[in-house]
């Protein structure tokens, strides 16, 4: 049986990998993927707390409903974010963060 601590450890590990990727990498697409990894780690911890936080033997599904809405918003974020990244790549011919310090043409 997997315990709550193991889920939380995995969630913290995924979040730290994502945070390290955001801080260290300079490619916009990799940073974007690491942000999504951090969001998935938060979702994992929400589902773990929902699963192990039963009240009188009845599971609480409110956190799982919140995760559903977070995943829906994340899908919209991916569509808009990738569109912005493609537009910036077309304008600058680079996906390096250092090349995108200004927003003017």
C-alpha positions in Angstrom: 0.0 0.0 0.0 1.3 3.4 -1.0 1.2 5.9 1.8 0.5 9.7 1.8 4.2 10.4 2.6 5.3 8.6 -0.6 2.9 10.6 -2.7 4.0 13.9 -1.1 7.7 12.9 -1.6 7.1 12.3 -5.3 5.2 15.5 -5.6 8.0 17.5 -3.9 10.6 15.7 -6.1 8.6 16.6 -9.3 8.2 20.2 -8.1 11.9 20.6 -7.3 12.8 19.2 -10.7 10.5 21.7 -12.3 11.8 24.6 -10.2 15.4 23.7 -11.0 14.6 23.6 -14.7 12.9 27.0 -14.6 15.9 28.5 -12.8 18.7 26.8 -14.7 17.5 26.5 -18.3 17.4 29.3 -20.8 15.2 27.7 -23.5 11.7 29.0 -23.4 10.1 25.7 -24.4 12.0 23.8 -21.6 11.0 26.5 -19.1 7.4 26.1 -20.2 7.5 22.3 -19.8 9.1 22.7 -16.3 6.2 25.0 -15.3 3.8 22.4 -16.4 5.7 19.8 -14.4 5.4 22.0 -11.3 1.6 22.3 -11.9 1.3 18.5 -12.2 3.2 18.1 -8.9 0.7 20.4 -7.2 -2.1 18.4 -8.7 -0.6 15.2 -7.5 -0.4 16.5 -3.9 -4.1 17.7 -4.1 -5.3 14.3 -5.3 -3.2 12.6 -2.6 -4.6 14.7 0.2 -8.1 14.1 -1.3 -7.5 10.3 -1.4 -6.2 10.1 2.2 -8.4 12.7 3.8 -11.6 10.6 4.1 -14.2 11.8 6.5 -15.9 8.9 8.3 -14.9 6.5 5.6 -16.3 8.7 2.8 -13.7 10.1 0.4 -13.7 13.8 -0.2 -13.8 14.6 -3.9 -13.6 18.4 -3.7 -9.8 18.5 -4.3 -10.2 16.1 -7.3 -12.8 18.5 -8.8 -10.3 21.4 -8.3 -7.7 19.3 -10.1 -10.1 18.9 -13.0 -10.5 22.7 -13.3 -6.7 23.2 -13.0 -6.1 20.7 -15.8 -8.7 22.5 -17.9 -7.0 25.9 -17.3 -3.6 24.3 -18.0 -4.8 23.1 -21.4 -5.8 26.6 -22.3 -2.5 27.9 -20.9 -0.6 25.5 -23.1 -2.4 26.7 -26.2 -1.9 30.4 -25.5 1.7 29.9 -24.3 2.8 27.9 -27.3 1.2 30.5 -29.6 3.2 33.2 -27.8 6.4 31.2 -28.0 5.9 30.5 -31.8 5.2 34.2 -32.4 8.4 35.2 -30.4 10.4 32.6 -32.3 9.2 34.0 -35.7 10.1 37.5 -34.6 13.5 36.7 -33.1 14.5 33.4 -34.7 15.5 32.1 -31.2 14.0 30.4 -28.2 16.7 31.7 -25.8 15.4 33.7 -22.9 18.4 36.1 -23.1 17.3 37.1 -26.6 13.8 38.1 -25.4 14.5 40.7 -22.8 12.5 43.4 -24.6 9.1 43.4 -26.1 9.7 46.0 -28.8 10.3 45.2 -32.4 
